[in-house]
Each structure stands twice: as structure tokens, then as C-alpha cells.
Amino acid sequence: MNADRWLADTRTSYDTVAVSYADQLREALAGAPYLRAALALFADLLHAAGGGPVADVGCGPGHVTAHLHELGVDAFGIDLSSVMIDVARRDHPSLRFEVGSMTDLDLADASVVGLLAFWSLIHVPDEAVPTVFGHFRRVLRPGGPLLLGFHVGDGARLKTQGYGGHPMNVHVHRRQPDQVAAWLRDAGFTVEAQMLIDPDESVPGAVLFARCQS
């Protein structure tokens, strides 16, 4: 798949649904105890590493960025959609948000102590994932923790309608944790833990903890 095309489709789709998406996701973590537990553990790992800036890549409307901030993490958000960033800045004016792409992160080498990508890899095609993980490895400080969340399964489906009934044109990729872990190891990460969430649902989720090798 052409990189310019899927990036443009993703950007346009989330520009279109940004306000509705934010309205629907604003209280999502309140009903997700296992995700809150994963974020709390991530925060503990960051504090143990001495603290510092943490990138929430694919932050959307910033609700997870804000949750990390409440846990004492110096988190900032990056998202491909400029409208999502506008919504994040509106809803969380004291936090830092900027437009950017995980395929070409505009962050200095070893500039963040931790990195989060929570269900933001789901629109990245398989062939682009190694590039994305290479950027994650580049911007993380040696030993820095990484937390990923993603849909579990096989293959991809085309999503043509989204939040609030607005049109979208994005492929949603479902992946097995072992495959994601293998990509991470190839990129220079050590995989430390993984958890399957809602395994009895039609589309389970997974969270995966890894660490940037020194």
C-alpha cells in the first residue's frame, strides 16, 4: 500500500470524526480497569527510570495523555490529525500536543524516557511497522519503557463509517501478540510482558510492555 495514500486517508478520516470521537472516548478509561492498571504500571516504570518526557504517539483527543499526566507522568501527545490535536488542546489546554506522524517522528534521538502507542498502530500496514518501531527505538533513551495496545486477530478490514456516523476510509489491522513482539525484537527492544484483554470477545485487545535495549 502506498504510504502517502494510507497516511492521507487516515489523516482525513480522523479529521472528519475528531469531535465525535472525543465525545465517545472521553470517559472510556473509567470503564476499562485493566487498561488503567496497565497505564499505572507504565507510570511506575517511568518513575523508576527517573522521569522525563514521555511521548503518547497517536494520542487522538488526548484522554490517555491526560490520564498519564494525572499519574505524575510528563506526557505529551502527537497525532497525525490536526483536528484531533485541536480537540486535544481544547480539552487539555495545560498539556503539550503537536501534529506528527509515527512513520517519521520529529523527535531528537534518545529524547524521551518512555513512549506509548495505545491503539494507534491499528491503521499502519504490516510493511510499515518495522519503520515505525525503528523510530520508536531511535527516540527512546536506552532502557526506556514502551507500552503498546492493539487489536488482536488476523488480517485487516476496511472501515468506511466511524464515530458519529461520519465517513472514514481506513484499514483496521488485527495482529497476534507474537508477531508484534517479533517486530519489536527485530527493532532492538526486549519484550517484558503482555496481557490479553477481553479474550472472549470477537476482537480481543492486547497490551505489550517492552524496553529499549541499552
Secondary structure by P-SEA (a helix, b strand, c coil): ccaaaaaaaaaaaaaaaaaaaaaaacccccccaaaaaaaaaaaaaaaaacccbbbbccccccaaaaaaaaaccbbbbbbccaaaaaaaaaacccbbbbbbbccccccccccccccccccccccccccaaaaaaaaaaaaccccbbbbbbbccccbbbbbcccccccccbbbbbbbbaaaaaaaaaaacccccccccccccccbbbbbbbbbccc
